[in-house]
Protein backbone atom coordinates (compact mmCIF):
# COMPACT_ATOMS: atom_id res chain seq x y z
CA UNK A 1 0.00 0.00 0.00
CA UNK A 2 1.32 3.46 -0.87
CA UNK A 3 2.54 5.63 1.99
CA UNK A 4 0.11 8.42 1.04
CA UNK A 5 -2.79 5.96 1.29
CA UNK A 6 -1.57 4.71 4.68
CA UNK A 7 -1.43 8.31 5.94
CA UNK A 8 -4.97 9.06 4.76
CA UNK A 9 -6.35 5.83 6.22
CA UNK A 10 -4.59 6.40 9.54
CA UNK A 11 -5.94 9.95 9.72
CA UNK A 12 -9.47 8.76 8.97
CA UNK A 13 -9.16 5.90 11.47
CA UNK A 14 -8.15 8.44 14.11
CA UNK A 15 -11.24 10.48 13.25
CA UNK A 16 -9.22 13.55 12.29
CA UNK A 17 -9.69 16.07 9.53
CA UNK A 18 -6.70 17.17 7.47
CA UNK A 19 -6.70 20.47 9.37
CA UNK A 20 -6.69 18.67 12.75
CA UNK A 21 -3.80 16.43 11.73
CA UNK A 22 -1.94 19.45 10.38
CA UNK A 23 -2.33 21.20 13.73
CA UNK A 24 -1.02 18.15 15.58
CA UNK A 25 2.14 18.01 13.45
CA UNK A 26 2.66 21.76 13.25
CA UNK A 27 1.89 22.12 9.54
CA UNK A 28 -0.98 23.52 7.50
CA UNK A 29 -3.81 21.54 5.91
CA UNK A 30 -2.34 22.04 2.41
CA UNK A 31 0.78 20.15 3.51
CA UNK A 32 -1.34 17.23 4.76
CA UNK A 33 -3.25 17.23 1.43
CA UNK A 34 0.10 17.07 -0.39
CA UNK A 35 1.18 14.14 1.79
CA UNK A 36 -2.07 12.31 1.05
CA UNK A 37 -1.57 12.97 -2.67
CA UNK A 38 1.83 11.29 -2.71
CA UNK A 39 4.27 14.09 -1.93
CA UNK A 40 5.53 12.81 1.44
CA UNK A 41 9.02 13.63 2.67
CA UNK A 42 10.44 10.80 4.78
CA UNK A 43 11.35 13.42 7.39
CA UNK A 44 7.63 13.86 8.17
CA UNK A 45 7.05 10.22 9.14
CA UNK A 46 8.09 10.49 12.78
CA UNK A 47 5.71 13.36 13.51
CA UNK A 48 2.89 11.64 11.62
CA UNK A 49 3.37 8.35 13.45
CA UNK A 50 3.37 10.12 16.83
CA UNK A 51 0.26 12.15 15.96
CA UNK A 52 -1.65 9.16 14.60
CA UNK A 53 -0.27 6.49 16.97
CA UNK A 54 0.50 4.09 14.12
CA UNK A 55 3.50 2.67 12.29
CA UNK A 56 3.40 4.04 8.74
CA UNK A 57 6.53 2.31 7.49
CA UNK A 58 4.66 -0.82 6.45
CA UNK A 59 7.93 -2.77 6.46
CA UNK A 60 8.01 -6.29 7.94
CA UNK A 61 9.64 -6.59 11.34
CA UNK A 62 8.92 -3.03 12.43
CA UNK A 63 7.66 -2.57 15.93
CA UNK A 64 4.20 -1.21 16.52
CA UNK A 65 0.96 -2.05 14.76
CA UNK A 66 0.71 -1.26 11.08
CA UNK A 67 -2.41 0.33 9.68
CA UNK A 68 -3.37 -2.84 7.82
CA UNK A 69 -3.69 -4.81 11.05
CA UNK A 70 -4.84 -2.03 13.36
CA UNK A 71 -6.62 -3.69 16.22
CA UNK A 72 -9.65 -2.70 18.20
CA UNK A 73 -7.25 -1.94 21.05
CA UNK A 74 -5.45 0.65 18.92
CA UNK A 75 -8.71 2.26 17.84
CA UNK A 76 -9.77 2.37 21.49
CA UNK A 77 -6.40 3.86 22.48
CA UNK A 78 -6.83 6.61 19.88
CA UNK A 79 -10.34 7.28 21.15
CA UNK A 80 -9.11 7.34 24.75
CA UNK A 81 -6.48 9.93 23.82
CA UNK A 82 -9.07 12.14 22.17
CA UNK A 83 -11.41 11.81 25.15
CA UNK A 84 -8.59 12.64 27.56
CA UNK A 85 -7.86 15.81 25.58
CA UNK A 86 -11.55 16.74 25.66
CA UNK A 87 -11.73 16.03 29.42
CA UNK A 88 -8.76 18.34 29.99
CA UNK A 89 -10.47 21.07 27.97
CA UNK A 90 -13.61 20.67 30.07
CA UNK A 91 -11.57 20.85 33.31
CA UNK A 92 -9.85 24.01 32.05
CA UNK A 93 -13.18 25.62 31.17
CA UNK A 94 -14.64 24.72 34.58
CA UNK A 95 -11.64 26.29 36.31
CA UNK A 96 -12.03 29.42 34.20
CA UNK A 97 -15.73 29.58 35.06
CA UNK A 98 -14.94 29.17 38.78
CA UNK A 99 -12.39 32.01 38.60
CA UNK A 100 -14.94 34.17 36.81
CA UNK A 101 -17.53 33.48 39.48
CA UNK A 102 -14.97 34.47 42.12
CA UNK A 103 -14.50 37.78 40.34
CA UNK A 104 -11.04 36.92 39.00
CA UNK A 105 -11.74 37.97 35.42
CA UNK A 106 -9.52 39.98 33.20
CA UNK A 107 -10.72 42.78 30.98
CA UNK A 108 -10.26 40.57 27.92
CA UNK A 109 -12.53 37.85 29.34
CA UNK A 110 -15.22 40.41 30.11
CA UNK A 111 -14.80 41.90 26.63
CA UNK A 112 -15.14 38.43 25.03
CA UNK A 113 -18.33 37.80 27.04
CA UNK A 114 -19.78 41.10 25.82
CA UNK A 115 -18.88 40.19 22.25
CA UNK A 116 -20.67 36.85 22.58
CA UNK A 117 -23.78 38.65 23.84
CA UNK A 118 -23.62 41.14 20.96
CA UNK A 119 -22.94 38.49 18.33
CA UNK A 120 -24.21 35.13 19.63
CA UNK A 121 -23.96 33.38 16.25
CA UNK A 122 -20.35 34.53 15.79
CA UNK A 123 -20.88 35.86 12.29
CA UNK A 124 -19.68 39.37 13.04
CA UNK A 125 -22.31 41.14 10.98
CA UNK A 126 -23.30 44.82 11.21
CA UNK A 127 -24.08 45.89 14.74
CA UNK A 128 -22.23 42.91 16.21
CA UNK A 129 -19.56 45.09 17.73
CA UNK A 130 -16.92 42.91 16.06
CA UNK A 131 -15.16 46.00 14.76
CA UNK A 132 -14.71 47.43 18.26
CA UNK A 133 -11.18 47.20 19.66
CA UNK A 134 -10.61 46.44 23.31
CA UNK A 135 -12.96 46.17 26.30
Buried (B, 14 or more C-beta within 10 A) or exposed (E): EEBBEBBBBBBEBBEBEBEBBBBBBEBEBEBBBBBBEEEBEEEBBEBBBEBBBBBBBBEEEEEEBBBEEBEEEBBEEBEEEBEEEEEEEEEEEEEEEEEBEEEEBEEEBEBEEEBEEEBEEEEEEEEBEEEEEEE
